[in-house]
Amino acid sequence: MSPRRSARRAGWLARAALAACLVGLAPARADERVAMALVVSVDVSQSVDEARFRLQMEGIAEALEDPAVLSAITGNPGGILFAVVTWADRASLSLPWRRIATKADAAALARIVRGLPRQAGTFTCLGGMLRSVGASVLPALPLPADRVVIDVSGDGIDNCADPEAIHDERDALLATGATINGLPILVPGENDVVGAGAFRAPGYGLRTLMDHSETTLDRWYRDHVVGGPAAFVLTAGGYGDFARALRQKFVIEISALAPPR
């Protein structure tokens, strides 16, 4: 193993150990814990203009107001913890952890989500987002959670790092017991095939992305992003389908249902 890879692996193992301590299933009274902590992580890179960003925020808000989602939330003792991360060149915790236990909680949060400002960005640094979630978002959990799910949506592959680095960040999160699910947004005519000749961030020179092989975005998410207990990929057929896909995904995740085939 190269010194660089050894150092990187040591770093993510340390982060995994910290997050595991903070997210673990320590004994607590029912009112001091939640059934689930859900991180909704949304791509805001160059391909996501203002209209697409608003479709994503509206989709999250509509999901929080959906009767089936509300039933899933209120069916969990103690409710759930909910946070929103937006990411491009860097990741930002756009909505810090909030507890949702009632319909009123969800409605208030939906209003906040609709008003979130757009974070401008160019590149699709998905691995960097995973690193940020492990380093700062999960350790900030205000209550212990029985399950932790990171819900990643986007319309492109990572163009900031090689697959090895992405896998290291993913594996660090999985080592905490978290699940990473994927919601790739398939835009006909834009990302039908990804990988070969991919646009990449400065500083990565001639290093390969996916060894220049072509694939589909949902396959790329399955190979490089998702993992953990009951992990799954559910696609959206464009940004107009994002709200529908997210509602379905929230019901599955929050209710701990069997993932779709």
Order of alpha helices (4+ residues) and beta strands (2+ residues): alpha-beta-alpha-alpha-beta-beta-alpha-alpha-beta-alpha-beta-alpha-alpha
